[in-house]
Amino acid sequence: MSPILFWLFALVMLVFGAAVVINRNPIASALSLVICFMGLSALFMSLDAFFIGIIQVLVYAGAVMVLFLFIIMLLDLRAEVRRKTNLVAVVGGAAVALALFVQIYSVVGQLSAAQKTFPPLASAKTDDVHNVGLLLFTNYNLPFQIIGVLVLVATIGVIVLSKRELR
Amino acid sequence: MVTLGHYLIVSGMLFTIGFAGVLLRRNIIIIFMSLELMLNAANLSLVAFSRFRLTAAGMPDYNAQVFVFFIITVAAAEVAVGLAIIVALYRARQTTHVEDVCSLKF
């Protein structure tokens, strides 16, 4: 993938990611998050992870964001009324986030493997659905079944939580 | 040339944006969306490591992609449960603002 496309998709992802945090209207935030996930999916595809890129669009930009928009619609949320913000908390939060980024930057800067460029693949065809599926049903069979139980528990939990009389 | 470091820095930036959202915003739904951003930043660095560390056969390391698959599944379950809790909270208190829910605050 050419560097121009990498920077384009990274910029789209970061700008719309920031828009999620900055927007005061929850619907605008949710739609920015969809665009952010699209950019992220393009970055996955630039890393030859086509299967992950596709399920990123299907599961996140499709199912999860529809769930978010549905809840925003159900609760009838409007743009937030501007409340008195605690300036110390805002400055402190931004400073902590900035300190985290400086730490990540310095750790990545010291990592010698960070200078690696794209190693060429053995063949142009990556059979990633086949390979991921093979790993899921051999090496990772037990975690896969545990995930199945987890999803079942989550389903039951959601039904219990959304019953009208919660005791 | 795009290196592994570029992907890691972009992933770190996305994580920082999500982290700032959790710290700065007071709307519980926006906080939840920021959590999703942080999970996806972790996914991006995992996939980058998978592509830049080739196996002996010269293919990407698919263990990391299986891990990303698990993260996406758990995140989807977490979103469903979390949004159900938000709906239950809204029924009880008619608010999605975290500062209105402070019964446990010391």
Interface residues (C-beta under 8 A of the other chain):
Chain A: M1 P3 F6 A10 M13 L14 G17 A18 V20 V21 P26 S29 A30 L33 C36 F37 L40 L43 F44 L47 D48 A49 F51 I52 I55 Q56 V59 Y60 A63 V64 L67 F68 I71 I72 L74 L75 L77 E80 R83 V90 G93 A94 V96 A97 L98 L100 F101 I104 Y105 V108 G109 L111 A113 A114 Q115 K116 T117 F118 P119 P120 L121 A122 S123 T126 D128 N131 V132 L135 L136 N139 Y140 P143 I147 L150 V151 A154 T155 G157 V158 L161 S162 R164 L166
Chain B: M1 V2 T3 L4 G5 H6 Y7 L8 I9 V10 G12 M13 L14 F15 T16 I17 G18 F19 A20 G21 L23 L24 R25 R26 N27 I29 I30 F32 M33 S34 E36 L37 N40 N43 L44 V47 A48 S50 R51 F52 L54 A57 G58 M59 P60 Y62 N63 Q65 V66 V68 F69 F70 I72 T73 V74 A75 A76 A77 E78 V79 A80 V81 L83 A84 I85 I86 V87 A88 Y90 R91 A92 T96 H97 E99
